[in-house]
Amino acid sequence: MRVELLVSAVDKDVRKLAKTMQIESDAVIINQVVSGGAVCTFDEWKTDEGGHIRAYTMAEKGVGLSRNNALLRANADISLFGDEDIVYKKGYAKTVEEAFDAHPEADMLLFNVDVCEERRTYHIDSFSKVKKTNCGRYPAYSFAIRTQKMHSHNLTFSLLFGGGAKYSNGEDSLFILDALRKGLKVYAVPETIGEEIPRPSTWFNGYNEKFFFDRGVLYHFLYGKMAKLLSYRFILKKKSFMCKEINSKDAYKLMKQGIAEASKL
């Protein structure tokens, strides 16, 4: 079984990036040049551990587009999604391989990546099944999926959400939801494969009008007819720290406006 790391990066020296991330396995790096430059360049080399890295530098923008460009080029048994700010643990590929060997029923497995407390949205403490009701908290860098399953079910990332797109984060939640709706079996495993190095967010600028409006757009695609009810629950649950700049009533109103816009897309 081969594991291939699919990395999304922006304006990087790809060879230095591979060293910084401690990439050992096969990898596809999509390096977006948003400040201008070559339309597309290609480089490939071997890691010290024998992994084959293919790197594409493209003049484009958007994390969904970046991830899709990587997954279209994936050719290993397992595709593991990654970001430029993840440093991988030694032996991460073996950890992923062994987890899939231990769970042949799984089409997709989610792994821990250590992050600082203020950015943490999840932590997997025990093996568990991922369902539509709890899929929204896992980031793309936790994803590993059987490549053939991904391709045969036409799984791709939304181009509407995430850094560089029209709306804020959510492309990762929609990817899992799409996988579940298409019948793939998704599980979370209590194995840690890397650590995130803190950096400024590419999409988060505070709990402002755009945050709540964009969250409403996302909730429409995630929850359909239940979007308004779950938006209300979201505001009620998070208002103590999210509703300091914008009060909870106006925040809910913004989410409903986002839901309304999404229904016209």
Secondary structure, DSSP 8 states (H G I E B T S, - for coil): --EEEEEEEES--HHHHHHHHT--SEEEEEEE-TTS--SEEEEEEE-TTS-EEEEEEES---HHHHHHHHHHH--SSEEEEEETTEEE-TTHHHHHHHHHHH-TT-SEEEEEEE--GGG------S-EE--TTTGGG--GGGEEEEHHHHHHTT----SSBSTTSSB-S-HHHHHHHHHHHTT--EEEEEEEEEEE-----SS---SSHHHHHHHHHHHHHHHGGGHHHHHHHHHHHHHHHH-SSS-HHHHHHHHHHHHHHHTT-
